[in-house]
Amino acid sequence: MAKKWLTTNQFERTRLIAVEDPFLLKMLKDSFGVSEKNRIAEKILIKKFVISIFKFFFIRILFLSKYITLIFFDKLRKITNFRKYHDMVRFKPDILIYTWVEERCFKNKSFQDVYFNDLASLYSRNGYKTMLAVPVWLSARLKKRILDSNVHVVISSYFLSILDCLKTVLTIPPTYPNGNKKIFFGDDYTLLFSREYLLEITSMAFLTNLLEYYAYLNYFNSAKKIKLLIYPFENQPWEKMLILSSRKSRAVKKIVAYQHSSIPSLLLNYFIGKEEGAHMPLPDQIIANGEYHKKLFFASNYEGVDIENGGSLRYKEVLKFENKNVVLSSKKRILVLLPGVLSRAMEILYSIKRFKQRDDYEILIRLHPDLPVDKIKQLIIDIGEKVKIDETKNLYEVLSQTSAVVHAGTTAALEAYYKGLKVFKFMTELIDLDILSDLGLDQEEIEDFSEISFERQVLSHKEITNILVEPVKEKVWLSLIQKE
């Protein structure tokens, strides 16, 4: 749009374009002849480059101190948890399931995988040895909880050395050769690529993902033979490190990714370009949770990757819902489902803060696992007494006591929809990541909490099977290893 405005004189008038990013401003200026006073972009860019140099070294020092300390304490834990550590080294699983561990996964000392549910039990009942694997960045508290639980587990950080940490901080992401400009549809985007490169080399995420590679390479080299590696699929950088380490070690016969959630049409990490897949580490097979997503993957350039519908491991409880409207109580409880993007979540919280509380409304807030809990909790405390945090581990329990939900794009809203609840979509200024909108499902759009109304009746809810809640296809999951 900016290019069209800048390169046409259809209206013969001065155009004002507000640009927040200095890299983009410099690109527009150089490419399309944008007039700019006082060379603001150049001055800000010089400042950003200087800050990036400082940040580059600071992040690496911080990273080294964090993970060398982690390795030290992990060595102490190996002594105090010798049986579990011995189990990691000696136990030779047929199937390794990489999963995320959260507080809601635990009930006393029992671990329940909220992403793969009973998949490990399915394989165990059929005579296969299974083991869980967890991310390298797992907190000390959650490490202790899962080590004390009832499962075989690989703590990946136990397989790290100080040398791995040093190799990580000394690695700089490769860049394009000098003089190799990034031209896209005739325009030079080299400066914007430079911005992304600066973000990458000053990012803790790059270092953590690379360390994950070394941790699992060491583990796979010790494990030798694993018939099947399964992990939750989002096409994120850490997945590529897991795939690369398993293939370099040659310890894993087959890599399978499970599409564990819904996929909005603008969640672009799932949609790869025609030539991108040839250069991207991808699994051997993707298991979709329904026919809807299976067709989506087939249309998204995953050439060379087998795609199957294995049903929904994570959301099988939704099948027990009665697909009818709930009867609203006199005091209406509104469950606010905060998304995982902090800026989007903050926008919702500030709207709640402006909202004049009503005696017949109660607002309950449920946090996404990716949000900084302490920061969000403090904001909620500042809002007022009538706003509470939902501490319930099981979403379905709180949905059964809820009149309506407010969301800004989350799979939990789809679960609420299927439960028969009234759904309000909070319209933020960011990219729309709402699966309900993609499916044309009935919900009310609001820009402020003052717009919430229960006067309009909830329309009859469409069936959403084959999207999220298709029954688990055990034969598909068993065939993954039986074919070996």
Secondary structure by P-SEA (a helix, b strand, c coil): caaaaaccccccbbbbbbbccaaaaaaaaaccccccccaaaaaaaaaaaaaaaaaaaaaaaaaaaaaaaaaaaaaaaaaaaaaaaaaaacccccbbbbbbbccccccccccccccccaaaaaaaaabbbbbbbbcccccaaaaaaaaacccccccccccccaaaaaaaaaccccccccccccccccccaaaaaaaaaaaaaacaaaaaaaaaaaaaaaaaaaaccccbbbbbccccaaaaaaaaaaaaaccccbbbbbbcccccccccccccccccccccccccbbbbccaaaaaaaaacccccbbbbbcccccccccccccccccccccbbbbbbbccccaaaaaaaaaaaaaccccccbbbbbbbccccaaaaaaaaaaaacccccccccccaaaaaaacccccccccaaaaaaaaaccbbbbbbccccccccccccccbbbbbcccccccccccccccccccccccccccaaaaaaccccc
